[in-house]
Amino acid sequence: MPSSTLTLFNLCCNSIMETVVHKLPSFKLLNPTSSSSHYCSTTTTTRTSKSFRVGSRRRSFSISASASAVREDNQALGSVSLGHITRPDFPILHQEVNGSRLVYLDNAATSQKPTAVLNALQNYYEAYNSNVHRGIHYLSARATDEYELARKKVAAFINALDSREIVFTKNATEAINLVAYSWGLSNLKPEDEVILTIAEHHSAIVPWQLVAQKTGAILKFVSLNQDEAPDVDNLRQMFSRKTKIVVVHHVSNTLASVLPIEEIVLWAHDVGAKVLVDACQSVPHMVVNVQSLNVDFLVASSHKMCGPTGVGFLYGKSELLSAMPPFLGGGEMISDVFLDHSTYAEPPSRFEAGTPAIGEAIGLGAAIDYLSRLGMQKIHDYEIELAKYLYESLLSVPNIHVYGPAPSENVDRAALCSFNIENIHPTDIATFLDQQHGVAIRSGHHCAQPLHRHLGVNASARASLHFYNTKEDVDDFIQALNDTVNFFNSFK
Amino acid sequence: MVSGPTTTSLSLSSSSSSFLFGFNSLKFSQRARLKFIDNVNERKFTFAPLKCIRISGFDSCSALTATEAPLAPSSELVSDKLHRLATEFRALHEPIDRVKRLLHYAAILPPADESRTRAPENRVTGCTTQVWVEAELDESGRVRFRADSDSEISKGFCSCLIYVLDGADPEEVAMVKANDLSDLNVGLHGKSHSRVNTWHNVLVAMQKRTEALLPQQPQCE
């Protein structure tokens, strides 16, 4: 970029900074000598050195998209990437934390919501909030229509045959409990086997422990192979006539590995076993087609796919849901209630006791509309590139170990990395990243204690991306991480 | 055997005469009470709770005057130390400076005998990092603490808590509330709970272990 243009940018920035800093997407100042500077200043500076934080706090500023002079090796991650295009839709990303631009890398824990979803929620409560299904009046009819429309949207999103195969729950955890208590209690006998992996989220393990205790069923766990991914060969060998259900993740929230669900379903159905897939980390990030996967049950949470908290869903094949007894009892799931017994509604109502999270389900519908407009394949392709970039960038940090398989021709990784750095506690890393750099990652066991125990650690740090993250987010994270490592090493 | 301490009328035994150090012009009970009134601001600290504490080998005066602790390396009260620490951290405006100060405290924590301190029974539950705390009574009946953690920041927390509580009397340890620590406010945005938990958990662990060291007390009124 010619220096005169640079000066012009600086002048523009100084005058517009105060007015537009929170309104336009935040872009990096495109400095030919550094790929990640944030400042609007007369000398170009980088983020890394603390000594540049003289006087006023660092500010993120906004310039128009036409300043895209950065030449990226990878076209997909360039300055008009999916991340750059979608960032304006997420108001929460345009803020500062502790004097630095917020870099939100905790998407596996929860995703951010686009304005379309926020508007849908607001509109529901402003225009037609009303209880669903039983009301006669206009508002109730409208609320019911929108609620059922949201159900259809979920069904279409995962290509379910019928929207009656979608049960709205509070979240994926409740959905798994629904299957465990409703299907599990009435189908598992002593010595029946339930196959899981050691990498499962606690929500996929604990309900089955509870039900196994009650029924006498046995839980069997698949371990990891030498690539730190679930050992699929081992899994295949575990199947027997005793296997009644397999409960597995689609994408691991810690290892970033992806399981071959179609094959697993074939092996399971061969021995007459059912398959429950925890799709929390896959539905938000890639195309998930329950008919082609042929799974029996699938669960996901709205809040991980740009929808509100408080709603999730269970997909279950019609014939399975029809045969299942109720889970929670109350209004809505009944047909008739007498004093000594009640009769129950057909699925999905049978499993939706009480007033549902109506506005939230409608918000989930809006999230699905938003994601569908972007295209899940496009999101997936972008995140694969970002995943590779994150992984490779992390490997450049000394003394780091990133968990899970390495990405390759045959192995796709999700856009998340859990890692540990020698001699520095992940919680200390996360604290410093937050306090000094405004970078949000997670530290802990990520609801996967058995996995961490197997890996021989108490906790790990995890950075997880979504389609609204950019290459610059990764660059900032890596710089901040290097700064963090230097800081802690200097104290030793 | 002692009849329990009261605020105004005390019979002084000869062993307590050393506690009169520095307060010559006032009657003992008045001096002790003044000192407590001074610190009463946030905590309603009175003598009443001490009625129930009968530490074997101690007379009533020692229980009352324990807070003056002239035999300890420092004659500061726990409350003074807390106050000093809170002031120190409050003066650090940038959150990162508070992190750095904690790391400094971590560095000056006496190294623990890992094989001993890191025993499973010493583990403090509820922290995202691993923290171990040991407590024992010394020959004067004061509590001595040792702590360790696999996280430098948590070690810093432990170091601060040990600075405040090590060498204190069991009653003083019991009196500290998590709120007293909120001023240290490290890694918190506003008064969020996540980092407070580590403080709180370690403090509670120290208090529980202290309580476990005391002989079982009869039910008080």
Interface residues (C-beta under 8 A of the other chain):
Chain A: N98 I424 H425 T427 D428 T431 F432 D434 Q435 Q436 S443 G444 N458 A459 F488 F491
Chain B: P95 I96 V99 L103 A106 A107 T128 T129 Q130 D150 S151 E152 I153 S154 G187 R195
